[in-house]
Amino acid sequence: MKIQIINGPNLNLLGKREPGIYGSKGFDTYLSELQSNYTNIEIHYFQSNIEGELINKLHEVGFDFDGIILNAGGFTHTSVALADAIASISTPVIEVHISNIYAREEYRHISITGKNCKGVLTGFGLKGYQLAIESLL
């Protein structure tokens, strides 16, 4: 089984960025833990702050991988293009948000991308990625 994790803008700063909201663990550390816990799954990782690169990655893996876990960050609330990319591929996508987007600013309550995903996990911290993997198994 092959799963692609795609993280969007500002998620390269996990562990440093607003630790009260996003925690103090960097994603590389967490990714190593996931890969250790799921040795029977190929877990690939990609992060970009650029919307077009996220779309290109969805197109690249969206017909060959068994699942995609997407945290589109702020693009979740603004990107019709990402929503269209998700709708255009056959690989199921699980949307993940570390914080509870419904407990934050009002503009974060809307997910443009979520309607094209198999499911949405929000507010479980980094554990949301593990829950997404479990849902794809």
N, C-alpha and C positions, 0 to 999 in steps of 0.2 A: 504494500500500500504506500502511495506517495501523497503527502499533504504539503501544500505550499502555504506558509504564513506570509502575509503581506501587511506591513505596517506603513502608514502614511505619515504626513507631516508632523514634525516635532517629536515623534516617538523615538527618534534616535537619541533623545535626551532623557529617556527613562532612567530613573535612579538619581537624576540631578534636577529635573524639572518638577516643580511643585510637588515635593514628596508627600505633602499632606493629602493630595488628591491621587497621585499616581504611584506612591510608594517609593522606597529607597533602593530597590533592586534594579540593576540595569537589565536590558532585555537579553544581552548575550549570556549573562549568567543564568537567566531563566530558561533560555533556549537550550543550554547544555543540560539543565535538569530535565526538561521535557524529553530530549533525545535519549537521556539515560533511562527514563521511565518507560519509554516506548521504543525499545530496541528493534521491534519487529516492523516499525514504520519508518520510511524515509521522510524526515521532516526537513523541508527546505525553508530558507528565510530570505526575505527581501524587504528592504526599507527604502523609501524615497520621500523627499519633501516636494517632489514634482508630480503633479497630477497626470501628465502624459506618460511618465514612466510607470505609474501604477496601472494605467490602462494597458500599456504595452505588456506588462508582466501578466495581467489577466488574460490577454489574448494568447500569450506564449504558452501558458500552462493550462488554459481553460478547456482543453479538449483531451489532454493526456493524463492529468493528475486525478486522483480519486476524491480530493476535496481541497478547498481553499478556505483559509481563515483570514478574514480581512478586517483590519482596524484602519479605516480610512481617515481617522482623526477628524479634523475640521471639514474635510471634503465630504464627510457624511451628510452634512447639512446644506451643502451648496452645489454638489456636482451631479448634474444631469448626465454628463459624459461618463462618469464612473457607473452610474445606475444603468446606462445603456450598455456599457461593456459587460456588466454582470449578466444582464438579460441576454446578451449575445453568445454566451458560452454555455457549454453543456455540463461542466464540472460544478457540483453544488458548492455554494459559498455560504459560510456562516459569518455573520457580522459580529464583531466583538468590540466592546468598549470597556475599558478598565474602570472608569468612573460610571456612576449611574447618571446617564445623560438627562434623565427626567428630574433629577434633584439639583440640576445646575441652571444656568441661564436659560431663559425661555427659548431663545433661538436654537439651543441644542436639543430641544425636545422633538424636533422633526428630523427624521432620517429619510433622505431622498433615496438612498441606496438600499435600505432595509427591505423594501417591498419586493425587490428582485432576488433576495437571499432566501435560502432554505429556512433560516432562523436568525434571531438576534439575541445576543447575550450582553447584558449591560449591568455594571455595578458590582461584579464579583472580583475586581482586581485582576491581577495576572492569572488567577485561577480560571478566568473565563476562557483562556486559550486551551487549557486542559479539558474544560467542559465541552468546548467545541470539538476537540479531537474525539472525545468519548461519543459525541453525537454523530460523528462521521463513521465510527466503527460499526 
